[in-house]
Amino acid sequence: VSALDAKDAYTCGHSSRVSDLAVELARRLGFEEDGLNRIRMAGILHDIGKIGIEDAVLRKPGRLTDEEFEKVKQHPVLGYEILRGIRPFRKILPAVRHHHESWDGTGYPDGLVGETIPRDAQVLAVADAFDAMTSDRPYRSGMPIERVVEIFHAGRGIQWAADVVDVLLACPEVMRAVAARDND
């Protein structure tokens, strides 16, 4: 993770915020302690595959071309490949590989649909999307929470698991706290 942080400064704060939010969502969804620990570690390592993405693409200040976006879409598989040989990380592999799957099957890398998406990945997807939308990026400012809430309402049961979105939207104080950490 330190090597990835050196390559892409955004990742360090993003990964810790995603991990913290995913754990909070999982707790509210009734995950037990081992599940919370799995989610915590998956949140920290979910983007580790970005270490294999070219700097010029990762740090590009403008919109990505279709070809560049295809390269970025490889990071969940690269992360899976990096971690799969390390025994303590085996339990987080499904979340790392599938955190960009969409409920309707339009996500990547495997186009999984609905309940075929591993539960940890369903939770991580919501936490990851929330932080990505509310965080400042080189090419845009973070969105206001009100706009993010609208996007989650629109994507509930389409892009993300409905119950995970419901838990997120039911805790505005958590959303505000996570969004406020962006500049820490």
C-alpha positions in Angstrom: 0.0 0.0 0.0 2.9 2.3 0.7 4.2 1.7 -2.8 0.8 2.6 -4.2 0.6 5.7 -2.0 4.0 6.9 -3.4 2.6 6.4 -6.9 -0.8 8.0 -6.4 -1.1 10.3 -3.3 -5.0 10.2 -3.6 -5.1 6.5 -2.9 -3.9 6.6 0.8 -6.7 8.8 2.1 -9.2 7.2 -0.3 -8.5 3.7 0.9 -8.7 4.5 4.6 -12.0 6.5 4.1 -13.4 3.6 2.1 -12.4 1.1 4.7 -13.9 3.1 7.5 -17.1 3.7 5.7 -17.4 0.1 4.6 -16.9 -1.1 8.1 -19.6 1.2 9.4 -22.0 0.1 6.7 -21.2 -3.6 7.4 -21.7 -3.1 11.1 -25.2 -1.6 10.5 -25.9 -4.5 8.1 -25.2 -7.0 10.9 -21.8 -8.3 9.9 -20.0 -10.1 12.7 -16.5 -9.3 13.9 -14.7 -11.5 11.3 -16.7 -9.9 8.5 -15.9 -6.5 9.8 -12.2 -7.3 9.8 -12.5 -8.7 6.3 -14.2 -5.5 5.1 -11.6 -3.3 6.9 -8.7 -5.1 5.1 -10.5 -5.2 1.7 -11.2 -1.4 2.0 -7.5 -0.7 2.6 -6.4 -2.9 -0.3 -9.2 -2.6 -2.8 -7.2 -0.4 -5.2 -3.9 -2.1 -4.8 -4.1 -3.2 -8.5 -3.7 0.5 -9.5 0.0 0.0 -8.8 0.0 -1.8 -12.2 -1.6 1.2 -14.1 0.5 3.7 -15.9 1.2 6.9 -14.0 0.1 9.0 -17.0 -3.3 7.4 -16.8 -3.7 7.5 -13.0 -2.6 11.1 -12.7 -4.3 12.4 -15.8 -5.9 15.8 -14.9 -8.6 15.5 -17.6 -11.2 13.0 -18.8 -9.8 9.6 -19.7 -10.1 8.3 -23.2 -12.0 5.0 -23.7 -8.6 3.2 -24.1 -7.3 4.7 -20.9 -10.5 3.8 -19.0 -10.1 0.2 -20.2 -6.7 0.2 -18.6 -8.0 1.6 -15.3 -10.8 -1.1 -15.4 -8.0 -3.7 -15.1 -7.1 -2.7 -11.5 -9.5 -5.1 -9.7 -8.0 -8.1 -11.6 -4.5 -6.8 -11.0 -5.2 -6.4 -7.3 -6.7 -9.9 -7.2 -3.6 -11.3 -8.9 -1.2 -9.4 -6.6 -3.0 -10.6 -3.4 -4.1 -14.1 -4.3 -0.8 -15.8 -3.4 -0.7 -14.3 0.1 -2.6 -16.6 2.5 -3.9 -13.9 4.9 -5.5 -12.0 2.0 -7.5 -14.9 0.5 -10.7 -14.0 2.3 -10.7 -10.5 0.8 -10.1 -11.5 -2.8 -13.8 -11.5 -3.8 -14.2 -7.9 -2.5 -11.0 -6.7 -4.2 -11.9 -8.3 -7.5 -15.6 -7.3 -7.6 -15.9 -3.9 -6.0 -16.7 -2.4 -9.4 -19.5 -4.8 -10.3 -23.0 -3.2 -10.7 -26.2 -4.7 -9.5 -27.6 -4.8 -13.0 -24.6 -6.6 -14.5 -23.0 -3.6 -16.3 -20.0 -3.4 -14.0 -16.5 -4.9 -14.3 -14.4 -7.0 -14.5 -16.8 -10.0 -14.7 -20.3 -8.5 -15.3 -21.7 -10.2 -12.2 -25.4 -9.5 -11.5 -27.3 -8.9 -8.2 -26.8 -11.5 -5.5 -24.0 -13.2 -7.5 -21.8 -10.2 -6.5 -20.1 -11.2 -3.2 -21.6 -9.5 -0.2 -18.4 -7.8 0.9 -18.0 -6.4 -2.7 -21.6 -5.0 -2.5 -20.7 -3.1 0.7 -17.3 -1.9 -0.6 -18.9 -0.7 -3.9 -21.1 1.7 -2.0 -18.3 3.0 0.2 -15.9 3.3 -2.7 -18.5 5.2 -4.8 -19.4 7.5 -2.0 -15.8 8.5 -1.3 -15.0 8.9 -5.0 -17.9 11.2 -5.5 -17.3 13.4 -2.5 -13.5 13.7 -2.8 -11.6 16.3 -4.8 -9.8 14.9 -7.8 -7.2 16.6 -10.0 -9.9 16.9 -12.7 -12.9 17.9 -10.6 -14.1 19.0 -7.1 -15.9 16.7 -4.8 -19.7 16.7 -5.2 -21.9 18.1 -2.4 -23.6 15.4 -0.4 -27.0 16.4 -1.6 -26.0 15.5 -5.2 -24.4 12.3 -4.0 -27.6 11.3 -2.3 -29.6 11.9 -5.5 -27.1 9.7 -7.4 -27.5 6.9 -4.9 -31.3 7.1 -5.0 -31.1 6.8 -8.8 -28.7 3.9 -8.7 -30.4 2.0 -5.8 -31.0 -1.6 -7.0 -29.5 -0.7 -10.4 -25.9 0.1 -9.8 -25.7 -0.8 -6.1 -27.4 -3.2 -3.7 -30.6 -1.5 -2.5 -30.2 -2.5 1.2 -26.6 -1.2 1.3 -27.7 2.1 -0.2 -30.5 2.3 2.3 -28.1 1.9 5.2 -25.8 4.6 3.8 -28.7 7.1 3.3 -30.0 6.4 6.7 -26.9 7.8 8.4 -26.3 11.3 7.1 -24.0 12.1 10.0 -21.6 9.3 8.8 -21.7 10.6 5.3 -20.9 14.2 6.4 -18.0 12.9 8.6 -16.5 10.8 5.8 -16.8 13.6 3.3 -15.2 16.1 5.7 -12.2 13.8 6.0 -11.3 14.4 2.4 -8.9 17.3 3.2 -7.4 15.7 6.3 
